[in-house]
C-alpha cells in the first residue's frame, strides 16, 4: 500500500562544484548538492524527512543506491569513467520518493 509520502517530490539537483585540497591535488573531489524538499507531492508540509539515498550508476537507466545521508550534499572522488547520480528523499516511515533528475558526473583523465 502506497501512501502520499511514498511519492515525495525532491527538488532537482542544483549544482556540482569542484573542490580541491590544494592546487594540483591528484585526489580532486567534487560536491553534489540539492535543495531540501519542503512539501509532499500532495502539497502538505513535509515534517518527517529522514534523509536521502544517493544512487550511482554507469548509465542513467542502471542506478543503484550507494549510501544514505542526512545531509543535502554528497562528495565524490574524481573518476576516470562516466558516472550518473540521482537522489531520493526518505521519510521516517521509510517511504522513498521518486528519483530526482539524473546528473552526469565529469570524467577526469
Backbone as XML, in Angstrom:
<?xml version="1.0"?>
<chain id="A" units="angstrom">
  <residue number="1" name="UNK">
    <atom name="N" x="0.844" y="-1.183" z="0.000"/>
    <atom name="CA" x="0.000" y="0.000" z="0.000"/>
    <atom name="C" x="0.887" y="1.242" z="0.000"/>
  </residue>
  <residue number="2" name="UNK">
    <atom name="N" x="0.632" y="2.122" z="-0.922"/>
    <atom name="CA" x="1.415" y="3.355" z="-1.012"/>
    <atom name="C" x="0.639" y="4.504" z="-0.394"/>
  </residue>
  <residue number="3" name="UNK">
    <atom name="N" x="1.327" y="5.304" z="0.367"/>
    <atom name="CA" x="0.699" y="6.499" z="0.926"/>
    <atom name="C" x="1.187" y="7.704" z="0.141"/>
  </residue>
  <residue number="4" name="UNK">
    <atom name="N" x="0.662" y="8.860" z="0.482"/>
    <atom name="CA" x="1.104" y="10.078" z="-0.191"/>
    <atom name="C" x="2.592" y="10.306" z="-0.006"/>
  </residue>
  <residue number="5" name="UNK">
    <atom name="N" x="3.147" y="9.829" z="1.104"/>
    <atom name="CA" x="4.567" y="10.035" z="1.369"/>
    <atom name="C" x="5.449" y="9.176" z="0.481"/>
  </residue>
  <residue number="6" name="UNK">
    <atom name="N" x="4.910" y="8.124" z="-0.088"/>
    <atom name="CA" x="5.708" y="7.271" z="-0.960"/>
    <atom name="C" x="6.084" y="8.017" z="-2.222"/>
  </residue>
  <residue number="7" name="UNK">
    <atom name="N" x="5.430" y="9.118" z="-2.493"/>
    <atom name="CA" x="5.702" y="9.889" z="-3.705"/>
    <atom name="C" x="6.133" y="11.309" z="-3.370"/>
  </residue>
  <residue number="8" name="UNK">
    <atom name="N" x="6.999" y="11.434" z="-2.394"/>
    <atom name="CA" x="7.538" y="12.753" z="-2.059"/>
    <atom name="C" x="8.255" y="13.311" z="-3.267"/>
  </residue>
  <residue number="9" name="UNK">
    <atom name="N" x="8.182" y="14.584" z="-3.452"/>
    <atom name="CA" x="8.941" y="15.214" z="-4.538"/>
    <atom name="C" x="10.212" y="15.786" z="-3.971"/>
  </residue>
  <residue number="10" name="UNK">
    <atom name="N" x="11.293" y="15.473" z="-4.610"/>
    <atom name="CA" x="12.557" y="16.079" z="-4.210"/>
    <atom name="C" x="12.945" y="17.079" z="-5.282"/>
  </residue>
  <residue number="11" name="UNK">
    <atom name="N" x="13.504" y="18.174" z="-4.877"/>
    <atom name="CA" x="13.909" y="19.194" z="-5.848"/>
    <atom name="C" x="15.044" y="18.665" z="-6.711"/>
  </residue>
  <residue number="12" name="UNK">
    <atom name="N" x="15.153" y="19.190" z="-7.898"/>
    <atom name="CA" x="16.232" y="18.779" z="-8.806"/>
    <atom name="C" x="17.580" y="19.170" z="-8.224"/>
  </residue>
  <residue number="13" name="UNK">
    <atom name="N" x="18.601" y="18.451" z="-8.623"/>
    <atom name="CA" x="19.951" y="18.797" z="-8.212"/>
    <atom name="C" x="20.217" y="20.247" z="-8.600"/>
  </residue>
  <residue number="14" name="UNK">
    <atom name="N" x="20.875" y="20.972" z="-7.716"/>
    <atom name="CA" x="21.073" y="22.385" z="-8.002"/>
    <atom name="C" x="22.508" y="22.774" z="-8.312"/>
  </residue>
  <residue number="15" name="UNK">
    <atom name="N" x="23.449" y="21.864" z="-8.154"/>
    <atom name="CA" x="24.798" y="22.276" z="-8.514"/>
    <atom name="C" x="25.839" y="21.223" z="-8.320"/>
  </residue>
  <residue number="16" name="UNK">
    <atom name="N" x="26.864" y="21.290" z="-9.136"/>
    <atom name="CA" x="28.048" y="20.467" z="-8.962"/>
    <atom name="C" x="29.223" y="21.428" z="-8.873"/>
  </residue>
  <residue number="17" name="UNK">
    <atom name="N" x="29.990" y="21.291" z="-7.823"/>
    <atom name="CA" x="31.134" y="22.181" z="-7.654"/>
    <atom name="C" x="32.384" y="21.355" z="-7.390"/>
  </residue>
  <residue number="18" name="UNK">
    <atom name="N" x="33.450" y="21.659" z="-8.100"/>
    <atom name="CA" x="34.730" y="21.000" z="-7.841"/>
    <atom name="C" x="35.401" y="21.647" z="-6.652"/>
  </residue>
  <residue number="19" name="UNK">
    <atom name="N" x="35.932" y="20.818" z="-5.781"/>
    <atom name="CA" x="36.731" y="21.330" z="-4.672"/>
    <atom name="C" x="38.040" y="20.554" z="-4.648"/>
  </residue>
  <residue number="20" name="UNK">
    <atom name="N" x="39.084" y="21.163" z="-4.159"/>
    <atom name="CA" x="40.386" y="20.516" z="-4.104"/>
    <atom name="C" x="41.129" y="20.988" z="-2.864"/>
  </residue>
  <residue number="21" name="UNK">
    <atom name="N" x="41.853" y="20.063" z="-2.245"/>
    <atom name="CA" x="42.589" y="20.413" z="-1.032"/>
    <atom name="C" x="43.667" y="21.455" z="-1.324"/>
  </residue>
  <residue number="22" name="UNK">
    <atom name="N" x="44.316" y="21.332" z="-2.474"/>
    <atom name="CA" x="45.319" y="22.313" z="-2.867"/>
    <atom name="C" x="45.525" y="22.218" z="-4.371"/>
  </residue>
  <residue number="23" name="UNK">
    <atom name="N" x="46.162" y="23.202" z="-4.944"/>
    <atom name="CA" x="46.399" y="23.216" z="-6.391"/>
    <atom name="C" x="47.191" y="21.979" z="-6.786"/>
  </residue>
  <residue number="24" name="UNK">
    <atom name="N" x="46.792" y="21.324" z="-7.860"/>
    <atom name="CA" x="47.477" y="20.134" z="-8.342"/>
    <atom name="C" x="47.153" y="18.867" z="-7.572"/>
  </residue>
  <residue number="25" name="UNK">
    <atom name="N" x="46.194" y="18.900" z="-6.683"/>
    <atom name="CA" x="45.799" y="17.730" z="-5.893"/>
    <atom name="C" x="45.324" y="16.606" z="-6.820"/>
  </residue>
  <residue number="26" name="UNK">
    <atom name="N" x="45.991" y="15.445" z="-6.836"/>
    <atom name="CA" x="45.570" y="14.354" z="-7.715"/>
    <atom name="C" x="44.283" y="13.676" z="-7.247"/>
  </residue>
  <residue number="27" name="UNK">
    <atom name="N" x="43.853" y="13.957" z="-6.023"/>
    <atom name="CA" x="42.640" y="13.343" z="-5.482"/>
    <atom name="C" x="41.485" y="14.332" z="-5.490"/>
  </residue>
  <residue number="28" name="UNK">
    <atom name="N" x="41.315" y="15.017" z="-6.607"/>
    <atom name="CA" x="40.246" y="16.009" z="-6.711"/>
    <atom name="C" x="38.894" y="15.385" z="-6.351"/>
  </residue>
  <residue number="29" name="UNK">
    <atom name="N" x="38.112" y="16.162" z="-5.701"/>
    <atom name="CA" x="36.759" y="15.734" z="-5.360"/>
    <atom name="C" x="35.782" y="16.788" z="-5.836"/>
  </residue>
  <residue number="30" name="UNK">
    <atom name="N" x="34.535" y="16.404" z="-5.960"/>
    <atom name="CA" x="33.504" y="17.391" z="-6.225"/>
    <atom name="C" x="32.308" y="17.102" z="-5.357"/>
  </residue>
  <residue number="31" name="UNK">
    <atom name="N" x="31.561" y="18.145" z="-5.090"/>
    <atom name="CA" x="30.404" y="18.057" z="-4.203"/>
    <atom name="C" x="29.142" y="18.271" z="-5.016"/>
  </residue>
  <residue number="32" name="UNK">
    <atom name="N" x="28.192" y="17.390" z="-4.821"/>
    <atom name="CA" x="26.889" y="17.490" z="-5.448"/>
    <atom name="C" x="25.908" y="17.922" z="-4.366"/>
  </residue>
  <residue number="33" name="UNK">
    <atom name="N" x="25.090" y="18.927" z="-4.647"/>
    <atom name="CA" x="24.136" y="19.387" z="-3.638"/>
    <atom name="C" x="22.757" y="19.526" z="-4.252"/>
  </residue>
  <residue number="34" name="UNK">
    <atom name="N" x="21.741" y="19.488" z="-3.410"/>
    <atom name="CA" x="20.362" y="19.608" z="-3.870"/>
    <atom name="C" x="19.542" y="20.332" z="-2.822"/>
  </residue>
  <residue number="35" name="UNK">
    <atom name="N" x="18.413" y="20.834" z="-3.236"/>
    <atom name="CA" x="17.515" y="21.560" z="-2.333"/>
    <atom name="C" x="16.719" y="20.568" z="-1.487"/>
  </residue>
  <residue number="36" name="UNK">
    <atom name="N" x="16.558" y="20.884" z="-0.233"/>
    <atom name="CA" x="15.759" y="20.053" z="0.665"/>
    <atom name="C" x="14.282" y="20.206" z="0.323"/>
  </residue>
  <residue number="37" name="UNK">
    <atom name="N" x="13.570" y="19.076" z="0.113"/>
    <atom name="CA" x="12.143" y="19.196" z="-0.181"/>
    <atom name="C" x="11.394" y="19.718" z="1.043"/>
  </residue>
  <residue number="38" name="UNK">
    <atom name="N" x="10.406" y="20.539" z="0.807"/>
    <atom name="CA" x="9.627" y="21.124" z="1.904"/>
    <atom name="C" x="8.202" y="20.587" z="1.979"/>
  </residue>
  <residue number="39" name="UNK">
    <atom name="N" x="7.727" y="19.970" z="0.879"/>
    <atom name="CA" x="6.343" y="19.517" z="0.817"/>
    <atom name="C" x="6.240" y="18.125" z="0.230"/>
  </residue>
  <residue number="40" name="UNK">
    <atom name="N" x="5.183" y="17.423" z="0.616"/>
    <atom name="CA" x="4.828" y="16.174" z="-0.021"/>
    <atom name="C" x="4.221" y="16.482" z="-1.383"/>
  </residue>
  <residue number="41" name="UNK">
    <atom name="N" x="4.093" y="15.470" z="-2.214"/>
    <atom name="CA" x="3.563" y="15.673" z="-3.555"/>
    <atom name="C" x="2.152" y="16.259" z="-3.530"/>
  </residue>
  <residue number="42" name="UNK">
    <atom name="N" x="1.386" y="15.943" z="-2.490"/>
    <atom name="CA" x="0.015" y="16.469" z="-2.405"/>
    <atom name="C" x="-0.040" y="17.906" z="-1.886"/>
  </residue>
  <residue number="43" name="UNK">
    <atom name="N" x="1.138" y="18.511" z="-1.625"/>
    <atom name="CA" x="1.190" y="19.887" z="-1.166"/>
    <atom name="C" x="1.270" y="20.040" z="0.342"/>
  </residue>
  <residue number="44" name="UNK">
    <atom name="N" x="1.064" y="18.963" z="1.085"/>
    <atom name="CA" x="1.146" y="19.060" z="2.545"/>
    <atom name="C" x="2.603" y="19.244" z="2.978"/>
  </residue>
  <residue number="45" name="UNK">
    <atom name="N" x="2.792" y="19.851" z="4.138"/>
    <atom name="CA" x="4.117" y="20.131" z="4.661"/>
    <atom name="C" x="4.858" y="18.838" z="4.967"/>
  </residue>
  <residue number="46" name="UNK">
    <atom name="N" x="6.088" y="18.729" z="4.529"/>
    <atom name="CA" x="6.926" y="17.561" z="4.798"/>
    <atom name="C" x="7.569" y="17.745" z="6.164"/>
  </residue>
  <residue number="47" name="UNK">
    <atom name="N" x="7.073" y="17.012" z="7.159"/>
    <atom name="CA" x="7.561" y="17.189" z="8.529"/>
    <atom name="C" x="8.350" y="15.983" z="9.040"/>
  </residue>
  <residue number="48" name="UNK">
    <atom name="N" x="8.448" y="14.918" z="8.239"/>
    <atom name="CA" x="9.114" y="13.701" z="8.716"/>
    <atom name="C" x="10.233" y="13.226" z="7.785"/>
  </residue>
  <residue number="49" name="UNK">
    <atom name="N" x="10.965" y="14.173" z="7.201"/>
    <atom name="CA" x="12.083" y="13.822" z="6.329"/>
    <atom name="C" x="13.199" y="13.205" z="7.162"/>
  </residue>
  <residue number="50" name="UNK">
    <atom name="N" x="13.656" y="12.025" z="6.760"/>
    <atom name="CA" x="14.749" y="11.360" z="7.470"/>
    <atom name="C" x="16.086" y="11.601" z="6.790"/>
  </residue>
  <residue number="51" name="UNK">
    <atom name="N" x="16.099" y="11.591" z="5.451"/>
    <atom name="CA" x="17.351" y="11.798" z="4.737"/>
    <atom name="C" x="17.207" y="11.453" z="3.271"/>
  </residue>
  <residue number="52" name="UNK">
    <atom name="N" x="18.337" y="11.046" z="2.666"/>
    <atom name="CA" x="18.391" y="10.832" z="1.220"/>
    <atom name="C" x="19.198" y="9.589" z="0.880"/>
  </residue>
  <residue number="53" name="UNK">
    <atom name="N" x="18.754" y="8.872" z="-0.135"/>
    <atom name="CA" x="19.563" y="7.818" z="-0.740"/>
    <atom name="C" x="20.240" y="8.416" z="-1.953"/>
  </residue>
  <residue number="54" name="UNK">
    <atom name="N" x="21.527" y="8.171" z="-2.078"/>
    <atom name="CA" x="22.292" y="8.620" z="-3.239"/>
    <atom name="C" x="22.484" y="7.403" z="-4.146"/>
  </residue>
  <residue number="55" name="UNK">
    <atom name="N" x="21.980" y="7.524" z="-5.373"/>
    <atom name="CA" x="22.063" y="6.454" z="-6.365"/>
    <atom name="C" x="23.164" y="6.775" z="-7.359"/>
  </residue>
  <residue number="56" name="UNK">
    <atom name="N" x="23.933" y="5.749" z="-7.739"/>
    <atom name="CA" x="25.030" y="5.922" z="-8.691"/>
    <atom name="C" x="25.003" y="4.763" z="-9.685"/>
  </residue>
  <residue number="57" name="UNK">
    <atom name="N" x="25.358" y="5.054" z="-10.938"/>
    <atom name="CA" x="25.433" y="4.004" z="-11.943"/>
    <atom name="C" x="26.271" y="4.421" z="-13.135"/>
  </residue>
  <residue number="58" name="UNK">
    <atom name="N" x="26.565" y="3.438" z="-13.990"/>
    <atom name="CA" x="27.345" y="3.711" z="-15.199"/>
    <atom name="C" x="26.473" y="4.169" z="-16.351"/>
  </residue>
  <residue number="59" name="UNK">
    <atom name="N" x="25.150" y="3.998" z="-16.211"/>
    <atom name="CA" x="24.191" y="4.524" z="-17.184"/>
    <atom name="C" x="23.039" y="5.137" z="-16.408"/>
  </residue>
  <residue number="60" name="UNK">
    <atom name="N" x="22.317" y="6.069" z="-16.996"/>
    <atom name="CA" x="21.186" y="6.680" z="-16.282"/>
    <atom name="C" x="20.077" y="5.681" z="-15.967"/>
  </residue>
  <residue number="61" name="UNK">
    <atom name="N" x="20.019" y="4.588" z="-16.729"/>
    <atom name="CA" x="18.960" y="3.594" z="-16.521"/>
    <atom name="C" x="19.337" y="2.527" z="-15.496"/>
  </residue>
  <residue number="62" name="UNK">
    <atom name="N" x="20.574" y="2.482" z="-15.079"/>
    <atom name="CA" x="21.039" y="1.417" z="-14.176"/>
    <atom name="C" x="21.638" y="1.997" z="-12.901"/>
  </residue>
  <residue number="63" name="UNK">
    <atom name="N" x="20.845" y="2.761" z="-12.177"/>
    <atom name="CA" x="21.310" y="3.359" z="-10.930"/>
    <atom name="C" x="20.992" y="2.436" z="-9.761"/>
  </residue>
  <residue number="64" name="UNK">
    <atom name="N" x="21.893" y="2.377" z="-8.795"/>
    <atom name="CA" x="21.682" y="1.586" z="-7.582"/>
    <atom name="C" x="22.037" y="2.464" z="-6.385"/>
  </residue>
  <residue number="65" name="UNK">
    <atom name="N" x="21.357" y="2.249" z="-5.238"/>
    <atom name="CA" x="21.676" y="3.072" z="-4.072"/>
    <atom name="C" x="23.094" y="2.790" z="-3.581"/>
  </residue>
  <residue number="66" name="UNK">
    <atom name="N" x="23.855" y="3.858" z="-3.398"/>
    <atom name="CA" x="25.232" y="3.722" z="-2.930"/>
    <atom name="C" x="25.318" y="3.930" z="-1.425"/>
  </residue>
  <residue number="67" name="UNK">
    <atom name="N" x="24.636" y="4.970" z="-0.923"/>
    <atom name="CA" x="24.627" y="5.198" z="0.515"/>
    <atom name="C" x="23.471" y="6.116" z="0.913"/>
  </residue>
  <residue number="68" name="UNK">
    <atom name="N" x="23.272" y="6.224" z="2.231"/>
    <atom name="CA" x="22.226" y="7.064" z="2.824"/>
    <atom name="C" x="22.911" y="8.223" z="3.527"/>
  </residue>
  <residue number="69" name="UNK">
    <atom name="N" x="22.325" y="9.412" z="3.442"/>
    <atom name="CA" x="22.866" y="10.581" z="4.129"/>
    <atom name="C" x="21.731" y="11.446" z="4.665"/>
  </residue>
  <residue number="70" name="UNK">
    <atom name="N" x="22.017" y="12.174" z="5.721"/>
    <atom name="CA" x="21.048" y="13.136" z="6.236"/>
    <atom name="C" x="21.361" y="14.541" z="5.745"/>
  </residue>
  <residue number="71" name="UNK">
    <atom name="N" x="22.523" y="14.710" z="5.096"/>
    <atom name="CA" x="22.902" y="15.998" z="4.507"/>
    <atom name="C" x="22.304" y="16.130" z="3.114"/>
  </residue>
  <residue number="72" name="UNK">
    <atom name="N" x="22.205" y="17.345" z="2.620"/>
    <atom name="CA" x="21.738" y="17.565" z="1.244"/>
    <atom name="C" x="22.925" y="17.794" z="0.313"/>
  </residue>
  <residue number="73" name="UNK">
    <atom name="N" x="24.032" y="17.084" z="0.625"/>
    <atom name="CA" x="25.214" y="17.115" z="-0.234"/>
    <atom name="C" x="25.840" y="15.726" z="-0.265"/>
  </residue>
  <residue number="74" name="UNK">
    <atom name="N" x="26.599" y="15.466" z="-1.315"/>
    <atom name="CA" x="27.367" y="14.230" z="-1.429"/>
    <atom name="C" x="28.706" y="14.577" z="-2.052"/>
  </residue>
  <residue number="75" name="UNK">
    <atom name="N" x="29.779" y="13.969" z="-1.571"/>
    <atom name="CA" x="31.107" y="14.229" z="-2.084"/>
    <atom name="C" x="31.595" y="12.989" z="-2.817"/>
  </residue>
  <residue number="76" name="UNK">
    <atom name="N" x="32.117" y="13.201" z="-4.034"/>
    <atom name="CA" x="32.607" y="12.107" z="-4.864"/>
    <atom name="C" x="34.041" y="12.378" z="-5.258"/>
  </residue>
  <residue number="77" name="UNK">
    <atom name="N" x="34.840" y="11.315" z="-5.345"/>
    <atom name="CA" x="36.179" y="11.431" z="-5.899"/>
    <atom name="C" x="36.076" y="11.502" z="-7.412"/>
  </residue>
  <residue number="78" name="UNK">
    <atom name="N" x="37.021" y="12.181" z="-8.015"/>
    <atom name="CA" x="37.043" y="12.281" z="-9.465"/>
    <atom name="C" x="37.224" y="10.893" z="-10.057"/>
  </residue>
  <residue number="79" name="UNK">
    <atom name="N" x="36.463" y="10.579" z="-11.102"/>
    <atom name="CA" x="36.531" y="9.260" z="-11.711"/>
    <atom name="C" x="37.059" y="9.292" z="-13.131"/>
  </residue>
  <residue number="80" name="UNK">
    <atom name="N" x="37.522" y="8.127" z="-13.590"/>
    <atom name="CA" x="38.016" y="8.013" z="-14.957"/>
    <atom name="C" x="36.968" y="7.435" z="-15.892"/>
  </residue>
  <residue number="81" name="UNK">
    <atom name="N" x="35.808" y="7.042" z="-15.349"/>
    <atom name="CA" x="34.679" y="6.587" z="-16.172"/>
    <atom name="C" x="33.473" y="7.457" z="-15.840"/>
  </residue>
  <residue number="82" name="UNK">
    <atom name="N" x="32.606" y="7.653" z="-16.810"/>
    <atom name="CA" x="31.414" y="8.473" z="-16.607"/>
    <atom name="C" x="30.488" y="7.769" z="-15.631"/>
  </residue>
  <residue number="83" name="UNK">
    <atom name="N" x="30.009" y="8.508" z="-14.640"/>
    <atom name="CA" x="29.038" y="8.008" z="-13.673"/>
    <atom name="C" x="27.830" y="8.931" z="-13.672"/>
  </residue>
  <residue number="84" name="UNK">
    <atom name="N" x="26.707" y="8.367" z="-13.296"/>
    <atom name="CA" x="25.459" y="9.113" z="-13.222"/>
    <atom name="C" x="24.940" y="9.007" z="-11.796"/>
  </residue>
  <residue number="85" name="UNK">
    <atom name="N" x="24.345" y="10.107" z="-11.324"/>
    <atom name="CA" x="23.896" y="10.188" z="-9.933"/>
    <atom name="C" x="22.492" y="10.767" z="-9.876"/>
  </residue>
  <residue number="86" name="UNK">
    <atom name="N" x="21.702" y="10.267" z="-8.926"/>
    <atom name="CA" x="20.389" y="10.830" z="-8.605"/>
    <atom name="C" x="20.159" y="10.600" z="-7.118"/>
  </residue>
  <residue number="87" name="UNK">
    <atom name="N" x="19.199" y="11.290" z="-6.545"/>
    <atom name="CA" x="18.879" y="11.093" z="-5.129"/>
    <atom name="C" x="17.379" y="10.900" z="-4.960"/>
  </residue>
  <residue number="88" name="UNK">
    <atom name="N" x="17.037" y="10.284" z="-3.841"/>
    <atom name="CA" x="15.642" y="10.200" z="-3.424"/>
    <atom name="C" x="15.560" y="10.693" z="-1.990"/>
  </residue>
  <residue number="89" name="UNK">
    <atom name="N" x="14.417" y="11.190" z="-1.593"/>
    <atom name="CA" x="14.195" y="11.551" z="-0.203"/>
    <atom name="C" x="13.461" y="10.401" z="0.477"/>
  </residue>
  <residue number="90" name="UNK">
    <atom name="N" x="13.689" y="10.269" z="1.783"/>
    <atom name="CA" x="13.098" y="9.181" z="2.560"/>
    <atom name="C" x="12.514" y="9.775" z="3.830"/>
  </residue>
  <residue number="91" name="UNK">
    <atom name="N" x="11.297" y="9.342" z="4.172"/>
    <atom name="CA" x="10.715" y="9.848" z="5.417"/>
    <atom name="C" x="10.964" y="8.865" z="6.558"/>
  </residue>
  <residue number="92" name="UNK">
    <atom name="N" x="10.546" y="9.217" z="7.759"/>
    <atom name="CA" x="10.820" y="8.394" z="8.937"/>
    <atom name="C" x="10.088" y="7.064" z="8.915"/>
  </residue>
  <residue number="93" name="UNK">
    <atom name="N" x="9.098" y="6.909" z="8.052"/>
    <atom name="CA" x="8.411" y="5.616" z="7.888"/>
    <atom name="C" x="9.137" y="4.734" z="6.877"/>
  </residue>
  <residue number="94" name="UNK">
    <atom name="N" x="10.198" y="5.254" z="6.284"/>
    <atom name="CA" x="10.967" y="4.502" z="5.308"/>
    <atom name="C" x="10.428" y="4.581" z="3.893"/>
  </residue>
  <residue number="95" name="UNK">
    <atom name="N" x="9.449" y="5.451" z="3.662"/>
    <atom name="CA" x="8.897" y="5.607" z="2.323"/>
    <atom name="C" x="9.801" y="6.522" z="1.512"/>
  </residue>
  <residue number="96" name="UNK">
    <atom name="N" x="10.044" y="6.120" z="0.276"/>
    <atom name="CA" x="11.026" y="6.786" z="-0.568"/>
    <atom name="C" x="10.351" y="7.487" z="-1.738"/>
  </residue>
  <residue number="97" name="UNK">
    <atom name="N" x="10.870" y="8.647" z="-2.096"/>
    <atom name="CA" x="10.343" y="9.402" z="-3.225"/>
    <atom name="C" x="10.806" y="8.799" z="-4.543"/>
  </residue>
  <residue number="98" name="UNK">
    <atom name="N" x="10.310" y="9.353" z="-5.621"/>
    <atom name="CA" x="10.822" y="9.026" z="-6.951"/>
    <atom name="C" x="12.228" y="9.622" z="-7.064"/>
  </residue>
  <residue number="99" name="UNK">
    <atom name="N" x="13.009" y="9.151" z="-8.031"/>
    <atom name="CA" x="14.350" y="9.688" z="-8.257"/>
    <atom name="C" x="14.284" y="11.144" z="-8.689"/>
  </residue>
  <residue number="100" name="UNK">
    <atom name="N" x="15.278" y="11.894" z="-8.279"/>
    <atom name="CA" x="15.448" y="13.255" z="-8.786"/>
    <atom name="C" x="15.914" y="13.170" z="-10.235"/>
  </residue>
  <residue number="101" name="UNK">
    <atom name="N" x="16.165" y="14.315" z="-10.817"/>
    <atom name="CA" x="16.793" y="14.343" z="-12.138"/>
    <atom name="C" x="18.153" y="13.648" z="-12.034"/>
  </residue>
  <residue number="102" name="UNK">
    <atom name="N" x="18.559" y="12.968" z="-13.091"/>
    <atom name="CA" x="19.851" y="12.283" z="-13.126"/>
    <atom name="C" x="20.911" y="13.264" z="-13.611"/>
  </residue>
  <residue number="103" name="UNK">
    <atom name="N" x="22.047" y="13.294" z="-12.903"/>
    <atom name="CA" x="23.153" y="14.175" z="-13.237"/>
    <atom name="C" x="24.335" y="13.339" z="-13.701"/>
  </residue>
  <residue number="104" name="UNK">
    <atom name="N" x="24.984" y="13.760" z="-14.769"/>
    <atom name="CA" x="26.186" y="13.096" z="-15.277"/>
    <atom name="C" x="27.399" y="13.718" z="-14.609"/>
  </residue>
  <residue number="105" name="UNK">
    <atom name="N" x="28.225" y="12.896" z="-13.968"/>
    <atom name="CA" x="29.408" y="13.401" z="-13.293"/>
    <atom name="C" x="30.567" y="13.519" z="-14.278"/>
  </residue>
  <residue number="106" name="UNK">
    <atom name="N" x="31.380" y="14.528" z="-14.130"/>
    <atom name="CA" x="32.508" y="14.729" z="-15.044"/>
    <atom name="C" x="33.525" y="13.590" z="-14.978"/>
  </residue>
  <residue number="107" name="UNK">
    <atom name="N" x="34.201" y="13.359" z="-16.084"/>
    <atom name="CA" x="35.282" y="12.376" z="-16.158"/>
    <atom name="C" x="36.591" y="13.130" z="-16.088"/>
  </residue>
  <residue number="108" name="UNK">
    <atom name="N" x="37.511" y="12.624" z="-15.276"/>
    <atom name="CA" x="38.814" y="13.252" z="-15.140"/>
    <atom name="C" x="39.863" y="12.257" z="-15.651"/>
  </residue>
  <residue number="109" name="UNK">
    <atom name="N" x="40.626" y="12.655" z="-16.647"/>
    <atom name="CA" x="41.633" y="11.737" z="-17.208"/>
    <atom name="C" x="42.753" y="11.432" z="-16.224"/>
  </residue>
</chain>
